[in-house]
Each structure stands twice: as C-alpha cells, then as structure tokens.
Amino acid sequence: MADQQTIHNYIQQYVPMIDFLAEILGEHSEVLLNDLTDLNHSVVAIRNPHISHRKVGDPATDLALRTVKAGRVEKRDFLANYEGVVHNHHKLCSSTYFIRYEGEIVAMICINTDNSQLDELQQALTKVINSYNQLKPGKTPTPAHDHDNMEPEHLTSSIHELAVTETEKICSERGVSVDYLKRDDKLDIIRRLHQQGYFLLKDAVSVVAHVIQVSEPSVYRYLQMVKEEGRD
C-alpha cells in the first residue's frame, strides 16, 4: 500500500462530500469522515456534531475497529440503516460507506440521523389516524350515533360543480348521458337539489338550466312541482 501521506491526501478529497451530504440531509443528521489509518484520531471531518458531541481528532468507533480488523474480508460497499447509540443511550439511524484505496478500506463516511422528532410526529399522526378511522364511512363513530342514512358532504368549490355532481349521479344511475335524460330524470335532479337547499343560492336556476339543458322557465316549473309534492 502507498505511504501514509498519500493515503491521507486521498482521504481528504472526500471532505467536500461531507459538506455536500450535511447540506442535503439537514441538521438532524451528523455526517463525518473517519480515517482508518489513524484510529486514535480517526475523525477528520464532522458536520452537525451536536448529534453525538464528537469532534475532529476523536478516536474510531467500535464499528470502525471491527472494519479494520476484518480487513479484506469485508466485501460490502456500505452498511445502511443500522442502529447507532450515543453516550446517553439515545438511538440513531446510522449508515456507513466504505472508502477503499487499492482494495483496502482506508476510510468511512458515516451518517447518523436523529429521528426522535419524526418518531414523536409519527406517534401524533398515529393518534390522528386512529381517530380518523373511528369516523370513516361505514364505521360507527364514538360516541355512537346513527349516521348511516346521512348524505355525504360534497366539498365542491362552485355552484356549477354542485349541480354537475347531482346531474352526474342521476346519469350514472340511469346509465345515460345528460343528452338523454328524460323529463322524470330532470325532475329528480331538481328534487334532490331542492332537498339540499341548492336553490337558496343566487343564480341557481340559470346554472341548473344550463347543466341539464333546459330553459330557465322549465326549471322554475319543475321546482314548483317539487314544492307542491312537499305540501301533499
């Protein structure tokens, strides 16, 4: 193998990679470069050191020592997503990339990510999801109420969209396009929209007339018929 200085210079070429990875991964990921040719002062570059509180010049970890001991027996290029532990027994998600020189592992790029905030967020989301699942359609909410016969709320963004929604439902039920809707079909659309309070909206009649392809007087006539049904 080459002399110590040559290998040192080779390893130093990876320092910009440490900066690059740290910038991408953010403050919750510690990124460092370990020189395995100087185990007592293995850390040659480190970013976001608040994760493990290590510094440049610190010695190699047990993983680094095991790697050196294994020598050429270690055939893997990297280790991904294994558990790392810092001094206070706080667990991290760790990954290591092995750097080789003439076939020998001489350095490692290590990433140690603190996912504790994500874990807390996941727990909070789990609570929200569990609450949501209690309210999913087809399930009985807690506290129990019978909403089986309740119409779903359509979160439409315009008066036109609501009219189209009801028209499309009728068309789907009848198996026809709006061009082939019969008088009773159109009356049913008016009936459903009236039950929803749709005609309390300004310009509702003209919008419905356009959607179901009838005149405004026809819509008024249908609407009057529906209202008379309610008086029976």
C-alpha positions, 0 to 999 in steps of 0.5 A: 500500500502507498505511504501514509501521506498519500493515503491521507491526501486521498482521504481528504478529497472526500471532505467536500462530500461531507459538506455536500451530504450535511447540506442535503440531509439537514441538521438532524443528521451528523455526517463525518469522515473517519480515517482508518489509518489513524484510529486514535484520531480517526475523525477528520471531518464532522458536520452537525456534531451536536448529534453525538458531541464528537469532534475532529481528532476523536478516536474510531468507533467500535464499528470502525475497529471491527472494519479494520480488523476484518480487513479484506474480508469485508466485501460490502460497499456500505452498511445502511440503516443500522442502529447507532447509540450515543453516550446517553443511550439515545438511538440513531439511524446510522449508515456507513460507506466504505472508502477503499484505496487499492482494495483496502478500506482506508476510510468511512463516511458515516451518517447518523440521523436523529429521528426522535422528532419524526418518531414523536410526529409519527406517534401524533399522526398515529393518534390522528389516524386512529381517530380518523378511522373511528369516523370513516364511512361505514364505521360507527363513530364514538360516541355512537350515533346513527349516521348511516342514512346521512348524505355525504358532504360534497366539498365542491368549490362552485355552484356549477360543480354542485349541480354537475355532481347531482346531474352526474349521479342521476346519469350514472344511475340511469346509465345515460348521458345528460343528452338523454335524460328524460323529463322524470330524470330532470325532475329528480335532479331538481328534487334532490337539489331542492332537498339540499337547499341548492336553490337558496343560492343566487343564480341557481336556476340559470346554472341548473338550466344550463347543466341539464339543458333546459330553459330557465322557465322549465326549471322554475316549473319543475321546482314548483312541482317539487314544492307542491309534492312537499305540501301533499 
